[in-house]
Amino acid sequence: MNILITGCAGFIGFHLIKNIDSKKINIFGVDNLNNYYSPRLKNLRLSILKKKNNFKFYKLDISDYNKLDKLFLKLKIDVVINLAAQAGVRYSLINPKDYIETNMLGFFNVLDLSKKYKIKKLIYASSSSVYGDKKHYPVREDEIINPKNIYSLSKKNNEELAEIYYEQYGFSSIGLRFFTVYGEWGRPDMLMIKYMLSKLTKKKFILNNKGNHYRDFTYIDDVTFVLKNLIFKKIKGNKILNVCSNKPIKVSKILNILNKLYGKPKIQYKNKLKIEVLKTHGSNSKIKKITNLKKFTDLDKGIFNLVNWAKKYLHKI
Ligand SMILES: NC(=O)c1ccc[n+]([C@@H]2O[C@H](COP(=O)([O-])OP(=O)(O)OC[C@H]3O[C@@H](n4cnc5c(N)ncnc54)[C@H](O)[C@@H]3O)[C@@H](O)[C@H]2O)c1
């Protein structure tokens, strides 16, 4: 089986590829290695992946239709997993263009070429942020979505395009709404690693809303399990699934745990950002049922693994 994974040098792509052991699977990874965050971290991840015999890397931008078309033609792909994206809610205030080019145009290219080359399955990353602020939790997949920023809007657009491609052309796909994924080799623009990096580099950590927001933190191994499982599942139609632990935690509580395990940086307090939601909390009953995942990893265990990794590697990224 030939699998194309975009965003392969990213956090989730790296873990997924690292954990695909089957020698019967050839993995083709695509990434443009942009400098939104430390290219050194992306290259470190890539150097680990390049040790695998069944992995081949292509430096390519998914917003380039013609180059992507040539790759699809050459590789004879069975399954596509689209994880390439301009991530981050806050950065969408500073550079909205990247979200349009990669997340909207780039996603269209991947979707259209997957249809053109009759790919058996397209799995793509959406985001919990599509929900916006809600009155009732946990949110289920059929809840009305209401993006509050350009990042979330781009993900809503992906889901809608995928739906139209199913209705018009009968092309099936699975959109995964990931909720704040954390873990080893994670993103330095996200809460936990950013906090520990502030401590390490003696920089002030900017804390919005005094940490009084809630996030449904989801450990990377659970996300990897779900993705690996879905590669082999027979699923028809256009599916949208939450991927979350269903256990929201206050951000300030997470920081207290990190203070104890890693140390406390200096903190600069700022107001809540309008583009950010106060709470994410998803229902995970659908994804548990489909993938037969019994239990999501406990936060204590996930943070313990992350901090151990950070003590060894954070100075290298
Ligand atoms: N990590 C989370 O908590 C989270 C939550 C919700 C959704 N998501 C989504 O999951 C996916 C993976 O997230 P991640 O945390 O691994 O992010 P990441 O930023 O670590 O990985 C994305 C990768 O895509 C690459 N990329 C960006 N633009 C590209 C382009 N035009 N062409 C080719 N490659 C490009 C980047 O270089 C990066 O390596 C993204 O779509 C993200 O929006 C992640």
The ligand as an SDF file (V2000), in Angstrom:
LIG
                    3D

 44 48  0  0  0  0  0  0  0  0999 V2000
   -1.6330   20.0500   17.0160 N   0  0  0  0  0  0  0  0  0  0  0  0
   -2.8940   20.3690   17.3220 C   0  0  0  0  0  0  0  0  0  0  0  0
   -3.2480   20.5500   18.4890 O   0  0  0  0  0  0  0  0  0  0  0  0
   -3.9320   20.5250   16.2420 C   0  0  0  0  0  0  0  0  0  0  0  0
   -5.2440   20.8270   16.6280 C   0  0  0  0  0  0  0  0  0  0  0  0
   -6.2140   20.9610   15.6400 C   0  0  0  0  0  0  0  0  0  0  0  0
   -5.8820   20.7750   14.3210 C   0  0  0  0  0  0  0  0  0  0  0  0
   -4.6080   20.4980   13.9580 N   0  0  0  0  0  0  0  0  0  0  0  0
   -4.3000   20.3110   12.5330 C   0  0  0  0  0  0  0  0  0  0  0  0
   -3.5830   19.0980   12.3640 O   0  0  0  0  0  0  0  0  0  0  0  0
   -2.6390   19.2330   11.3050 C   0  0  0  0  0  0  0  0  0  0  0  0
   -1.2520   18.8880   11.8100 C   0  0  0  0  0  0  0  0  0  0  0  0
   -0.9390   19.7590   12.8930 O   0  0  0  0  0  0  0  0  0  0  0  0
    0.4770   19.8060   13.5750 P   0  0  0  0  0  0  0  0  0  0  0  0
    0.2500   20.1590   14.9860 O   0  0  0  0  0  0  0  0  0  0  0  0
    1.2530   18.5910   13.2180 O   0  0  0  0  0  0  0  0  0  0  0  0
    1.0870   21.0890   12.8440 O   0  0  0  0  0  0  0  0  0  0  0  0
    2.5690   21.3590   12.3310 P   0  0  0  0  0  0  0  0  0  0  0  0
    2.6300   22.8110   12.0160 O   0  0  0  0  0  0  0  0  0  0  0  0
    3.5620   20.7930   13.2680 O   0  0  0  0  0  0  0  0  0  0  0  0
    2.6180   20.5170   10.9870 O   0  0  0  0  0  0  0  0  0  0  0  0
    2.1960   21.0050    9.7370 C   0  0  0  0  0  0  0  0  0  0  0  0
    3.3010   20.7690    8.7280 C   0  0  0  0  0  0  0  0  0  0  0  0
    2.8310   21.2210    7.4540 O   0  0  0  0  0  0  0  0  0  0  0  0
    3.8930   21.8750    6.7850 C   0  0  0  0  0  0  0  0  0  0  0  0
    3.3270   22.8240    5.8210 N   0  0  0  0  0  0  0  0  0  0  0  0
    2.7510   24.0240    6.0850 C   0  0  0  0  0  0  0  0  0  0  0  0
    2.3500   24.6010    4.9350 N   0  0  0  0  0  0  0  0  0  0  0  0
    2.6690   23.7430    3.9220 C   0  0  0  0  0  0  0  0  0  0  0  0
    2.5050   23.7760    2.5150 C   0  0  0  0  0  0  0  0  0  0  0  0
    1.9440   24.8220    1.8940 N   0  0  0  0  0  0  0  0  0  0  0  0
    2.9500   22.7150    1.7740 N   0  0  0  0  0  0  0  0  0  0  0  0
    3.5390   21.6640    2.3900 C   0  0  0  0  0  0  0  0  0  0  0  0
    3.7170   21.5790    3.7300 N   0  0  0  0  0  0  0  0  0  0  0  0
    3.2910   22.6030    4.4850 C   0  0  0  0  0  0  0  0  0  0  0  0
    4.6920   22.5540    7.8780 C   0  0  0  0  0  0  0  0  0  0  0  0
    6.0370   22.8030    7.4890 O   0  0  0  0  0  0  0  0  0  0  0  0
    4.5850   21.5710    9.0290 C   0  0  0  0  0  0  0  0  0  0  0  0
    5.7040   20.7090    9.0630 O   0  0  0  0  0  0  0  0  0  0  0  0
   -2.7940   20.6540   10.7990 C   0  0  0  0  0  0  0  0  0  0  0  0
   -3.6880   20.6470    9.7200 O   0  0  0  0  0  0  0  0  0  0  0  0
   -3.4020   21.4010   11.9740 C   0  0  0  0  0  0  0  0  0  0  0  0
   -4.1390   22.5260   11.5550 O   0  0  0  0  0  0  0  0  0  0  0  0
   -3.6270   20.3550   14.8970 C   0  0  0  0  0  0  0  0  0  0  0  0
  1  2  1  0
  2  3  2  0
  2  4  1  0
  4  5  1  0
  4 44  2  0
  5  6  2  0
  6  7  1  0
  7  8  2  0
  8  9  1  0
  8 44  1  0
  9 10  1  0
  9 42  1  0
 10 11  1  0
 11 12  1  0
 11 40  1  0
 12 13  1  0
 13 14  1  0
 14 15  2  0
 14 16  1  0
 14 17  1  0
 17 18  1  0
 18 19  2  0
 18 20  1  0
 18 21  1  0
 21 22  1  0
 22 23  1  0
 23 24  1  0
 23 38  1  0
 24 25  1  0
 25 26  1  0
 25 36  1  0
 26 27  1  0
 26 35  1  0
 27 28  2  0
 28 29  1  0
 29 30  1  0
 29 35  2  0
 30 31  1  0
 30 32  2  0
 32 33  1  0
 33 34  2  0
 34 35  1  0
 36 37  1  0
 36 38  1  0
 38 39  1  0
 40 41  1  0
 40 42  1  0
 42 43  1  0
M  CHG  2   8   1  16  -1
M  END
$$$$
